[in-house]
Amino acid sequence: MADDHVVYVLECADGTLYTGYTTDLERRVAEHNDGTGAKYTRGRTPVTVCYRERYESRSAAMSREYEIKQLSRRQKERLVGLA
């Protein structure tokens, strides 16, 4: 759906994880991969989506994004199924 609010976790080419928020996941991943996404992901391409959660409101999605960003690497790996 176009109005979905998505929190996503990317696995970067160097093995690091990046968490973000968007309303258009396909477009946002393309931006990350072409170097116009977040500064963090530039130079760490290609990136792949390894986890996503959908929310009906922007505020709920942004709150969840913050929660995920506070997790340790190990906790994030368990969340996305890499551990």
PDB file of N, CA, C and O in Angstrom:
ATOM      1  N   MET A   1       0.835  -1.201   0.000  1.00  0.00           N
ATOM      2  CA  MET A   1       0.000   0.000   0.000  1.00  0.00           C
ATOM      3  C   MET A   1       0.870   1.251   0.000  1.00  0.00           C
ATOM      4  O   MET A   1       1.935   1.278   0.615  1.00  0.00           O
ATOM      5  N   ALA A   2       0.417   2.260  -0.678  1.00  0.00           N
ATOM      6  CA  ALA A   2       1.189   3.490  -0.801  1.00  0.00           C
ATOM      7  C   ALA A   2       1.296   4.229   0.527  1.00  0.00           C
ATOM      8  O   ALA A   2       2.271   4.945   0.756  1.00  0.00           O
ATOM      9  N   ASP A   3       0.305   4.065   1.407  1.00  0.00           N
ATOM     10  CA  ASP A   3       0.306   4.803   2.666  1.00  0.00           C
ATOM     11  C   ASP A   3       0.959   4.047   3.815  1.00  0.00           C
ATOM     12  O   ASP A   3       0.933   4.507   4.956  1.00  0.00           O
ATOM     13  N   ASP A   4       1.547   2.888   3.518  1.00  0.00           N
ATOM     14  CA  ASP A   4       2.238   2.150   4.568  1.00  0.00           C
ATOM     15  C   ASP A   4       3.446   2.937   5.048  1.00  0.00           C
ATOM     16  O   ASP A   4       4.117   3.625   4.279  1.00  0.00           O
ATOM     17  N   HIS A   5       3.696   2.817   6.325  1.00  0.00           N
ATOM     18  CA  HIS A   5       4.894   3.408   6.919  1.00  0.00           C
ATOM     19  C   HIS A   5       5.764   2.220   7.296  1.00  0.00           C
ATOM     20  O   HIS A   5       5.348   1.365   8.077  1.00  0.00           O
ATOM     21  N   VAL A   6       6.958   2.165   6.748  1.00  0.00           N
ATOM     22  CA  VAL A   6       7.804   0.989   6.879  1.00  0.00           C
ATOM     23  C   VAL A   6       9.089   1.316   7.622  1.00  0.00           C
ATOM     24  O   VAL A   6       9.776   2.289   7.312  1.00  0.00           O
ATOM     25  N   VAL A   7       9.400   0.486   8.606  1.00  0.00           N
ATOM     26  CA  VAL A   7      10.699   0.502   9.272  1.00  0.00           C
ATOM     27  C   VAL A   7      11.446  -0.688   8.693  1.00  0.00           C
ATOM     28  O   VAL A   7      10.911  -1.794   8.625  1.00  0.00           O
ATOM     29  N   TYR A   8      12.682  -0.456   8.277  1.00  0.00           N
ATOM     30  CA  TYR A   8      13.426  -1.516   7.600  1.00  0.00           C
ATOM     31  C   TYR A   8      14.846  -1.601   8.131  1.00  0.00           C
ATOM     32  O   TYR A   8      15.392  -0.636   8.666  1.00  0.00           O
ATOM     33  N   VAL A   9      15.429  -2.780   7.970  1.00  0.00           N
ATOM     34  CA  VAL A   9      16.834  -2.986   8.306  1.00  0.00           C
ATOM     35  C   VAL A   9      17.510  -3.506   7.045  1.00  0.00           C
ATOM     36  O   VAL A   9      17.057  -4.469   6.426  1.00  0.00           O
ATOM     37  N   LEU A  10      18.591  -2.853   6.685  1.00  0.00           N
ATOM     38  CA  LEU A  10      19.385  -3.262   5.532  1.00  0.00           C
ATOM     39  C   LEU A  10      20.650  -3.936   6.003  1.00  0.00           C
ATOM     40  O   LEU A  10      21.223  -3.568   7.029  1.00  0.00           O
ATOM     41  N   GLU A  11      21.082  -4.931   5.244  1.00  0.00           N
ATOM     42  CA  GLU A  11      22.418  -5.473   5.452  1.00  0.00           C
ATOM     43  C   GLU A  11      23.288  -4.882   4.364  1.00  0.00           C
ATOM     44  O   GLU A  11      23.020  -5.056   3.176  1.00  0.00           O
ATOM     45  N   CYS A  12      24.325  -4.186   4.773  1.00  0.00           N
ATOM     46  CA  CYS A  12      25.236  -3.541   3.826  1.00  0.00           C
ATOM     47  C   CYS A  12      26.278  -4.550   3.350  1.00  0.00           C
ATOM     48  O   CYS A  12      26.458  -5.605   3.958  1.00  0.00           O
ATOM     49  N   ALA A  13      26.956  -4.217   2.268  1.00  0.00           N
ATOM     50  CA  ALA A  13      27.967  -5.104   1.679  1.00  0.00           C
ATOM     51  C   ALA A  13      29.086  -5.425   2.663  1.00  0.00           C
ATOM     52  O   ALA A  13      29.701  -6.488   2.572  1.00  0.00           O
ATOM     53  N   ASP A  14      29.357  -4.522   3.600  1.00  0.00           N
ATOM     54  CA  ASP A  14      30.424  -4.776   4.577  1.00  0.00           C
ATOM     55  C   ASP A  14      29.932  -5.538   5.801  1.00  0.00           C
ATOM     56  O   ASP A  14      30.680  -5.717   6.763  1.00  0.00           O
ATOM     57  N   GLY A  15      28.664  -5.994   5.770  1.00  0.00           N
ATOM     58  CA  GLY A  15      28.121  -6.785   6.871  1.00  0.00           C
ATOM     59  C   GLY A  15      27.469  -5.981   7.970  1.00  0.00           C
ATOM     60  O   GLY A  15      26.903  -6.558   8.899  1.00  0.00           O
ATOM     61  N   THR A  16      27.531  -4.652   7.892  1.00  0.00           N
ATOM     62  CA  THR A  16      26.884  -3.834   8.912  1.00  0.00           C
ATOM     63  C   THR A  16      25.390  -3.756   8.643  1.00  0.00           C
ATOM     64  O   THR A  16      24.922  -4.066   7.548  1.00  0.00           O
ATOM     65  N   LEU A  17      24.647  -3.332   9.672  1.00  0.00           N
ATOM     66  CA  LEU A  17      23.202  -3.192   9.562  1.00  0.00           C
ATOM     67  C   LEU A  17      22.816  -1.724   9.647  1.00  0.00           C
ATOM     68  O   LEU A  17      23.381  -0.969  10.438  1.00  0.00           O
ATOM     69  N   TYR A  18      21.851  -1.324   8.827  1.00  0.00           N
ATOM     70  CA  TYR A  18      21.354   0.045   8.819  1.00  0.00           C
ATOM     71  C   TYR A  18      19.840   0.006   8.996  1.00  0.00           C
ATOM     72  O   TYR A  18      19.161  -0.765   8.318  1.00  0.00           O
ATOM     73  N   THR A  19      19.306   0.820   9.891  1.00  0.00           N
ATOM     74  CA  THR A  19      17.868   0.885  10.139  1.00  0.00           C
ATOM     75  C   THR A  19      17.332   2.217   9.646  1.00  0.00           C
ATOM     76  O   THR A  19      17.940   3.263   9.871  1.00  0.00           O
ATOM     77  N   GLY A  20      16.182   2.173   8.967  1.00  0.00           N
ATOM     78  CA  GLY A  20      15.589   3.401   8.453  1.00  0.00           C
ATOM     79  C   GLY A  20      14.075   3.329   8.408  1.00  0.00           C
ATOM     80  O   GLY A  20      13.472   2.319   8.772  1.00  0.00           O
ATOM     81  N   TYR A  21      13.471   4.423   7.954  1.00  0.00           N
ATOM     82  CA  TYR A  21      12.018   4.569   7.840  1.00  0.00           C
ATOM     83  C   TYR A  21      11.701   5.114   6.456  1.00  0.00           C
ATOM     84  O   TYR A  21      12.448   5.937   5.927  1.00  0.00           O
ATOM     85  N   THR A  22      10.601   4.665   5.868  1.00  0.00           N
ATOM     86  CA  THR A  22      10.169   5.169   4.569  1.00  0.00           C
ATOM     87  C   THR A  22       8.694   4.869   4.354  1.00  0.00           C
ATOM     88  O   THR A  22       8.093   4.100   5.104  1.00  0.00           O
ATOM     89  N   THR A  23       8.118   5.476   3.335  1.00  0.00           N
ATOM     90  CA  THR A  23       6.773   5.122   2.904  1.00  0.00           C
ATOM     91  C   THR A  23       6.817   4.363   1.580  1.00  0.00           C
ATOM     92  O   THR A  23       5.785   3.908   1.088  1.00  0.00           O
ATOM     93  N   ASP A  24       8.009   4.226   1.007  1.00  0.00           N
ATOM     94  CA  ASP A  24       8.168   3.513  -0.268  1.00  0.00           C
ATOM     95  C   ASP A  24       9.486   2.743  -0.211  1.00  0.00           C
ATOM     96  O   ASP A  24      10.541   3.267  -0.568  1.00  0.00           O
ATOM     97  N   LEU A  25       9.409   1.511   0.236  1.00  0.00           N
ATOM     98  CA  LEU A  25      10.623   0.736   0.491  1.00  0.00           C
ATOM     99  C   LEU A  25      11.423   0.478  -0.779  1.00  0.00           C
ATOM    100  O   LEU A  25      12.648   0.596  -0.769  1.00  0.00           O
ATOM    101  N   GLU A  26      10.758   0.131  -1.861  1.00  0.00           N
ATOM    102  CA  GLU A  26      11.469  -0.155  -3.114  1.00  0.00           C
ATOM    103  C   GLU A  26      12.274   1.053  -3.593  1.00  0.00           C
ATOM    104  O   GLU A  26      13.434   0.921  -3.982  1.00  0.00           O
ATOM    105  N   ARG A  27      11.650   2.224  -3.559  1.00  0.00           N
ATOM    106  CA  ARG A  27      12.330   3.460  -3.966  1.00  0.00           C
ATOM    107  C   ARG A  27      13.506   3.756  -3.042  1.00  0.00           C
ATOM    108  O   ARG A  27      14.586   4.132  -3.499  1.00  0.00           O
ATOM    109  N   ARG A  28      13.289   3.582  -1.741  1.00  0.00           N
ATOM    110  CA  ARG A  28      14.322   3.928  -0.768  1.00  0.00           C
ATOM    111  C   ARG A  28      15.543   3.013  -0.898  1.00  0.00           C
ATOM    112  O   ARG A  28      16.678   3.478  -0.797  1.00  0.00           O
ATOM    113  N   VAL A  29      15.318   1.731  -1.117  1.00  0.00           N
ATOM    114  CA  VAL A  29      16.445   0.802  -1.291  1.00  0.00           C
ATOM    115  C   VAL A  29      17.221   1.174  -2.557  1.00  0.00           C
ATOM    116  O   VAL A  29      18.451   1.128  -2.572  1.00  0.00           O
ATOM    117  N   ALA A  30      16.500   1.540  -3.613  1.00  0.00           N
ATOM    118  CA  ALA A  30      17.167   1.967  -4.848  1.00  0.00           C
ATOM    119  C   ALA A  30      18.022   3.206  -4.582  1.00  0.00           C
ATOM    120  O   ALA A  30      19.132   3.314  -5.103  1.00  0.00           O
ATOM    121  N   GLU A  31      17.516   4.136  -3.779  1.00  0.00           N
ATOM    122  CA  GLU A  31      18.290   5.334  -3.439  1.00  0.00           C
ATOM    123  C   GLU A  31      19.562   4.956  -2.674  1.00  0.00           C
ATOM    124  O   GLU A  31      20.639   5.483  -2.951  1.00  0.00           O
ATOM    125  N   HIS A  32      19.429   4.050  -1.722  1.00  0.00           N
ATOM    126  CA  HIS A  32      20.617   3.604  -0.983  1.00  0.00           C
ATOM    127  C   HIS A  32      21.637   2.996  -1.941  1.00  0.00           C
ATOM    128  O   HIS A  32      22.830   3.285  -1.855  1.00  0.00           O
ATOM    129  N   ASN A  33      21.164   2.160  -2.845  1.00  0.00           N
ATOM    130  CA  ASN A  33      22.079   1.461  -3.748  1.00  0.00           C
ATOM    131  C   ASN A  33      22.700   2.356  -4.807  1.00  0.00           C
ATOM    132  O   ASN A  33      23.781   2.045  -5.307  1.00  0.00           O
ATOM    133  N   ASP A  34      22.042   3.474  -5.170  1.00  0.00           N
ATOM    134  CA  ASP A  34      22.650   4.368  -6.167  1.00  0.00           C
ATOM    135  C   ASP A  34      23.429   5.510  -5.525  1.00  0.00           C
ATOM    136  O   ASP A  34      23.897   6.414  -6.218  1.00  0.00           O
ATOM    137  N   GLY A  35      23.568   5.469  -4.191  1.00  0.00           N
ATOM    138  CA  GLY A  35      24.401   6.452  -3.500  1.00  0.00           C
ATOM    139  C   GLY A  35      23.708   7.736  -3.104  1.00  0.00           C
ATOM    140  O   GLY A  35      24.359   8.658  -2.612  1.00  0.00           O
ATOM    141  N   THR A  36      22.384   7.822  -3.309  1.00  0.00           N
ATOM    142  CA  THR A  36      21.658   9.037  -2.922  1.00  0.00           C
ATOM    143  C   THR A  36      20.849   8.834  -1.650  1.00  0.00           C
ATOM    144  O   THR A  36      20.083   9.712  -1.252  1.00  0.00           O
ATOM    145  N   GLY A  37      21.015   7.682  -1.013  1.00  0.00           N
ATOM    146  CA  GLY A  37      20.325   7.409   0.246  1.00  0.00           C
ATOM    147  C   GLY A  37      21.082   8.023   1.405  1.00  0.00           C
ATOM    148  O   GLY A  37      21.690   9.086   1.274  1.00  0.00           O
ATOM    149  N   ALA A  38      21.041   7.362   2.513  1.00  0.00           N
ATOM    150  CA  ALA A  38      21.706   7.859   3.718  1.00  0.00           C
ATOM    151  C   ALA A  38      23.223   7.895   3.539  1.00  0.00           C
ATOM    152  O   ALA A  38      23.803   7.071   2.832  1.00  0.00           O
ATOM    153  N   LYS A  39      23.843   8.860   4.192  1.00  0.00           N
ATOM    154  CA  LYS A  39      25.298   8.985   4.134  1.00  0.00           C
ATOM    155  C   LYS A  39      25.977   7.693   4.597  1.00  0.00           C
ATOM    156  O   LYS A  39      27.008   7.297   4.054  1.00  0.00           O
ATOM    157  N   TYR A  40      25.392   7.046   5.599  1.00  0.00           N
ATOM    158  CA  TYR A  40      25.989   5.823   6.139  1.00  0.00           C
ATOM    159  C   TYR A  40      26.118   4.737   5.082  1.00  0.00           C
ATOM    160  O   TYR A  40      27.121   4.024   5.053  1.00  0.00           O
ATOM    161  N   THR A  41      25.128   4.600   4.218  1.00  0.00           N
ATOM    162  CA  THR A  41      25.144   3.491   3.262  1.00  0.00           C
ATOM    163  C   THR A  41      25.986   3.771   2.024  1.00  0.00           C
ATOM    164  O   THR A  41      26.287   2.846   1.269  1.00  0.00           O
ATOM    165  N   ARG A  42      26.369   5.015   1.798  1.00  0.00           N
ATOM    166  CA  ARG A  42      27.252   5.304   0.663  1.00  0.00           C
ATOM    167  C   ARG A  42      28.579   4.606   0.891  1.00  0.00           C
ATOM    168  O   ARG A  42      29.157   4.707   1.973  1.00  0.00           O
ATOM    169  N   GLY A  43      29.061   3.909  -0.104  1.00  0.00           N
ATOM    170  CA  GLY A  43      30.310   3.185   0.050  1.00  0.00           C
ATOM    171  C   GLY A  43      30.143   1.829   0.693  1.00  0.00           C
ATOM    172  O   GLY A  43      31.117   1.093   0.852  1.00  0.00           O
ATOM    173  N   ARG A  44      28.908   1.483   1.071  1.00  0.00           N
ATOM    174  CA  ARG A  44      28.638   0.183   1.670  1.00  0.00           C
ATOM    175  C   ARG A  44      27.642  -0.600   0.812  1.00  0.00           C
ATOM    176  O   ARG A  44      26.969  -1.508   1.299  1.00  0.00           O
ATOM    177  N   THR A  45      27.559  -0.243  -0.449  1.00  0.00           N
ATOM    178  CA  THR A  45      26.611  -0.878  -1.353  1.00  0.00           C
ATOM    179  C   THR A  45      27.236  -2.114  -1.984  1.00  0.00           C
ATOM    180  O   THR A  45      28.462  -2.209  -2.047  1.00  0.00           O
ATOM    181  N   PRO A  46      26.449  -3.042  -2.442  1.00  0.00           N
ATOM    182  CA  PRO A  46      24.989  -2.999  -2.451  1.00  0.00           C
ATOM    183  C   PRO A  46      24.406  -3.340  -1.079  1.00  0.00           C
ATOM    184  O   PRO A  46      25.027  -4.035  -0.274  1.00  0.00           O
ATOM    185  N   VAL A  47      23.218  -2.841  -0.842  1.00  0.00           N
ATOM    186  CA  VAL A  47      22.496  -3.144   0.385  1.00  0.00           C
ATOM    187  C   VAL A  47      21.303  -4.025   0.042  1.00  0.00           C
ATOM    188  O   VAL A  47      20.759  -3.953  -1.059  1.00  0.00           O
ATOM    189  N   THR A  48      20.907  -4.852   0.994  1.00  0.00           N
ATOM    190  CA  THR A  48      19.729  -5.694   0.807  1.00  0.00           C
ATOM    191  C   THR A  48      18.838  -5.593   2.036  1.00  0.00           C
ATOM    192  O   THR A  48      19.320  -5.465   3.162  1.00  0.00           O
ATOM    193  N   VAL A  49      17.550  -5.651   1.808  1.00  0.00           N
ATOM    194  CA  VAL A  49      16.593  -5.602   2.911  1.00  0.00           C
ATOM    195  C   VAL A  49      16.606  -6.959   3.609  1.00  0.00           C
ATOM    196  O   VAL A  49      16.401  -7.995   2.976  1.00  0.00           O
ATOM    197  N   CYS A  50      16.847  -6.942   4.908  1.00  0.00           N
ATOM    198  CA  CYS A  50      16.813  -8.201   5.643  1.00  0.00           C
ATOM    199  C   CYS A  50      15.681  -8.236   6.660  1.00  0.00           C
ATOM    200  O   CYS A  50      15.447  -9.267   7.290  1.00  0.00           O
ATOM    201  N   TYR A  51      14.968  -7.105   6.829  1.00  0.00           N
ATOM    202  CA  TYR A  51      13.864  -7.059   7.788  1.00  0.00           C
ATOM    203  C   TYR A  51      13.000  -5.843   7.495  1.00  0.00           C
ATOM    204  O   TYR A  51      13.502  -4.794   7.092  1.00  0.00           O
ATOM    205  N   ARG A  52      11.685  -5.995   7.703  1.00  0.00           N
ATOM    206  CA  ARG A  52      10.763  -4.855   7.560  1.00  0.00           C
ATOM    207  C   ARG A  52       9.567  -5.047   8.460  1.00  0.00           C
ATOM    208  O   ARG A  52       9.148  -6.173   8.728  1.00  0.00           O
ATOM    209  N   GLU A  53       9.021  -3.944   8.922  1.00  0.00           N
ATOM    210  CA  GLU A  53       7.780  -3.923   9.700  1.00  0.00           C
ATOM    211  C   GLU A  53       6.925  -2.801   9.133  1.00  0.00           C
ATOM    212  O   GLU A  53       7.438  -1.728   8.815  1.00  0.00           O
ATOM    213  N   ARG A  54       5.618  -3.040   9.005  1.00  0.00           N
ATOM    214  CA  ARG A  54       4.703  -2.027   8.460  1.00  0.00           C
ATOM    215  C   ARG A  54       3.824  -1.477   9.577  1.00  0.00           C
ATOM    216  O   ARG A  54       3.404  -2.206  10.475  1.00  0.00           O
ATOM    217  N   TYR A  55       3.556  -0.175   9.500  1.00  0.00           N
ATOM    218  CA  TYR A  55       2.717   0.511  10.480  1.00  0.00           C
ATOM    219  C   TYR A  55       1.714   1.392   9.764  1.00  0.00           C
ATOM    220  O   TYR A  55       1.934   1.802   8.625  1.00  0.00           O
ATOM    221  N   GLU A  56       0.608   1.680  10.439  1.00  0.00           N
ATOM    222  CA  GLU A  56      -0.421   2.530   9.851  1.00  0.00           C
ATOM    223  C   GLU A  56      -0.149   4.007  10.063  1.00  0.00           C
ATOM    224  O   GLU A  56      -0.697   4.845   9.346  1.00  0.00           O
ATOM    225  N   SER A  57       0.686   4.339  11.033  1.00  0.00           N
ATOM    226  CA  SER A  57       0.966   5.750  11.292  1.00  0.00           C
ATOM    227  C   SER A  57       2.466   6.024  11.262  1.00  0.00           C
ATOM    228  O   SER A  57       3.285   5.159  11.571  1.00  0.00           O
ATOM    229  N   ARG A  58       2.791   7.240  10.885  1.00  0.00           N
ATOM    230  CA  ARG A  58       4.188   7.666  10.852  1.00  0.00           C
ATOM    231  C   ARG A  58       4.786   7.649  12.246  1.00  0.00           C
ATOM    232  O   ARG A  58       5.925   7.221  12.432  1.00  0.00           O
ATOM    233  N   SER A  59       4.017   8.115  13.233  1.00  0.00           N
ATOM    234  CA  SER A  59       4.554   8.199  14.592  1.00  0.00           C
ATOM    235  C   SER A  59       4.879   6.822  15.152  1.00  0.00           C
ATOM    236  O   SER A  59       5.896   6.665  15.828  1.00  0.00           O
ATOM    237  N   ALA A  60       4.043   5.820  14.891  1.00  0.00           N
ATOM    238  CA  ALA A  60       4.323   4.467  15.364  1.00  0.00           C
ATOM    239  C   ALA A  60       5.586   3.927  14.702  1.00  0.00           C
ATOM    240  O   ALA A  60       6.423   3.311  15.361  1.00  0.00           O
ATOM    241  N   ALA A  61       5.722   4.157  13.410  1.00  0.00           N
ATOM    242  CA  ALA A  61       6.907   3.675  12.684  1.00  0.00           C
ATOM    243  C   ALA A  61       8.172   4.365  13.173  1.00  0.00           C
ATOM    244  O   ALA A  61       9.202   3.716  13.352  1.00  0.00           O
ATOM    245  N   MET A  62       8.106   5.655  13.387  1.00  0.00           N
ATOM    246  CA  MET A  62       9.288   6.394  13.841  1.00  0.00           C
ATOM    247  C   MET A  62       9.691   5.954  15.259  1.00  0.00           C
ATOM    248  O   MET A  62      10.879   5.881  15.575  1.00  0.00           O
ATOM    249  N   SER A  63       8.709   5.667  16.094  1.00  0.00           N
ATOM    250  CA  SER A  63       9.008   5.179  17.443  1.00  0.00           C
ATOM    251  C   SER A  63       9.710   3.825  17.374  1.00  0.00           C
ATOM    252  O   SER A  63      10.677   3.580  18.095  1.00  0.00           O
ATOM    253  N   ARG A  64       9.215   2.955  16.506  1.00  0.00           N
ATOM    254  CA  ARG A  64       9.826   1.634  16.362  1.00  0.00           C
ATOM    255  C   ARG A  64      11.230   1.734  15.770  1.00  0.00           C
ATOM    256  O   ARG A  64      12.134   1.006  16.180  1.00  0.00           O
ATOM    257  N   GLU A  65      11.412   2.637  14.803  1.00  0.00           N
ATOM    258  CA  GLU A  65      12.751   2.843  14.236  1.00  0.00           C
ATOM    259  C   GLU A  65      13.725   3.210  15.352  1.00  0.00           C
ATOM    260  O   GLU A  65      14.826   2.662  15.420  1.00  0.00           O
ATOM    261  N   TYR A  66      13.331   4.126  16.219  1.00  0.00           N
ATOM    262  CA  TYR A  66      14.176   4.538  17.332  1.00  0.00           C
ATOM    263  C   TYR A  66      14.493   3.344  18.241  1.00  0.00           C
ATOM    264  O   TYR A  66      15.639   3.162  18.653  1.00  0.00           O
ATOM    265  N   GLU A  67      13.471   2.530  18.553  1.00  0.00           N
ATOM    266  CA  GLU A  67      13.687   1.357  19.399  1.00  0.00           C
ATOM    267  C   GLU A  67      14.729   0.417  18.796  1.00  0.00           C
ATOM    268  O   GLU A  67      15.626  -0.059  19.490  1.00  0.00           O
ATOM    269  N   ILE A  68      14.598   0.158  17.501  1.00  0.00           N
ATOM    270  CA  ILE A  68      15.535  -0.757  16.839  1.00  0.00           C
ATOM    271  C   ILE A  68      16.942  -0.178  16.852  1.00  0.00           C
ATOM    272  O   ILE A  68      17.911  -0.906  17.068  1.00  0.00           O
ATOM    273  N   LYS A  69      17.060   1.125  16.622  1.00  0.00           N
ATOM    274  CA  LYS A  69      18.380   1.757  16.609  1.00  0.00           C
ATOM    275  C   LYS A  69      19.069   1.697  17.972  1.00  0.00           C
ATOM    276  O   LYS A  69      20.293   1.803  18.049  1.00  0.00           O
ATOM    277  N   GLN A  70      18.297   1.527  19.046  1.00  0.00           N
ATOM    278  CA  GLN A  70      18.869   1.443  20.387  1.00  0.00           C
ATOM    279  C   GLN A  70      19.351   0.040  20.721  1.00  0.00           C
ATOM    280  O   GLN A  70      20.050  -0.148  21.717  1.00  0.00           O
ATOM    281  N   LEU A  71      18.993  -0.951  19.906  1.00  0.00           N
ATOM    282  CA  LEU A  71      19.399  -2.327  20.171  1.00  0.00           C
ATOM    283  C   LEU A  71      20.888  -2.514  19.897  1.00  0.00           C
ATOM    284  O   LEU A  71      21.485  -1.797  19.093  1.00  0.00           O
ATOM    285  N   SER A  72      21.466  -3.483  20.578  1.00  0.00           N
ATOM    286  CA  SER A  72      22.861  -3.849  20.310  1.00  0.00           C
ATOM    287  C   SER A  72      22.919  -4.603  18.984  1.00  0.00           C
ATOM    288  O   SER A  72      21.888  -5.023  18.459  1.00  0.00           O
ATOM    289  N   ARG A  73      24.093  -4.768  18.458  1.00  0.00           N
ATOM    290  CA  ARG A  73      24.278  -5.517  17.214  1.00  0.00           C
ATOM    291  C   ARG A  73      23.701  -6.930  17.370  1.00  0.00           C
ATOM    292  O   ARG A  73      22.986  -7.408  16.489  1.00  0.00           O
ATOM    293  N   ARG A  74      24.000  -7.576  18.456  1.00  0.00           N
ATOM    294  CA  ARG A  74      23.517  -8.950  18.707  1.00  0.00           C
ATOM    295  C   ARG A  74      21.987  -8.988  18.737  1.00  0.00           C
ATOM    296  O   ARG A  74      21.377  -9.892  18.167  1.00  0.00           O
ATOM    297  N   GLN A  75      21.371  -8.011  19.398  1.00  0.00           N
ATOM    298  CA  GLN A  75      19.909  -7.966  19.462  1.00  0.00           C
ATOM    299  C   GLN A  75      19.308  -7.732  18.071  1.00  0.00           C
ATOM    300  O   GLN A  75      18.286  -8.327  17.728  1.00  0.00           O
ATOM    301  N   LYS A  76      19.938  -6.871  17.275  1.00  0.00           N
ATOM    302  CA  LYS A  76      19.460  -6.631  15.920  1.00  0.00           C
ATOM    303  C   LYS A  76      19.590  -7.890  15.066  1.00  0.00           C
ATOM    304  O   LYS A  76      18.701  -8.197  14.272  1.00  0.00           O
ATOM    305  N   GLU A  77      20.685  -8.613  15.225  1.00  0.00           N
ATOM    306  CA  GLU A  77      20.874  -9.861  14.471  1.00  0.00           C
ATOM    307  C   GLU A  77      19.786 -10.869  14.821  1.00  0.00           C
ATOM    308  O   GLU A  77      19.280 -11.566  13.941  1.00  0.00           O
ATOM    309  N   ARG A  78      19.422 -10.951  16.101  1.00  0.00           N
ATOM    310  CA  ARG A  78      18.337 -11.860  16.495  1.00  0.00           C
ATOM    311  C   ARG A  78      17.009 -11.400  15.905  1.00  0.00           C
ATOM    312  O   ARG A  78      16.217 -12.223  15.446  1.00  0.00           O
ATOM    313  N   LEU A  79      16.761 -10.100  15.912  1.00  0.00           N
ATOM    314  CA  LEU A  79      15.519  -9.555  15.370  1.00  0.00           C
ATOM    315  C   LEU A  79      15.354  -9.894  13.892  1.00  0.00           C
ATOM    316  O   LEU A  79      14.275 -10.306  13.466  1.00  0.00           O
ATOM    317  N   VAL A  80      16.398  -9.727  13.124  1.00  0.00           N
ATOM    318  CA  VAL A  80      16.305  -9.920  11.678  1.00  0.00           C
ATOM    319  C   VAL A  80      16.585 -11.359  11.250  1.00  0.00           C
ATOM    320  O   VAL A  80      16.481 -11.684  10.067  1.00  0.00           O
ATOM    321  N   GLY A  81      16.938 -12.217  12.198  1.00  0.00           N
ATOM    322  CA  GLY A  81      17.149 -13.623  11.884  1.00  0.00           C
ATOM    323  C   GLY A  81      18.534 -13.958  11.372  1.00  0.00           C
ATOM    324  O   GLY A  81      18.711 -14.974  10.699  1.00  0.00           O
ATOM    325  N   LEU A  82      19.517 -13.129  11.673  1.00  0.00           N
ATOM    326  CA  LEU A  82      20.894 -13.399  11.244  1.00  0.00           C
ATOM    327  C   LEU A  82      21.692 -14.146  12.306  1.00  0.00           C
ATOM    328  O   LEU A  82      22.792 -14.633  12.046  1.00  0.00           O
ATOM    329  N   ALA A  83      21.122 -14.229  13.507  1.00  0.00           N
ATOM    330  CA  ALA A  83      21.856 -14.896  14.599  1.00  0.00           C
ATOM    331  C   ALA A  83      21.325 -16.279  14.854  1.00  0.00           C
ATOM    332  O   ALA A  83      21.823 -16.980  15.734  1.00  0.00           O
TER     333      ALA A  83
END
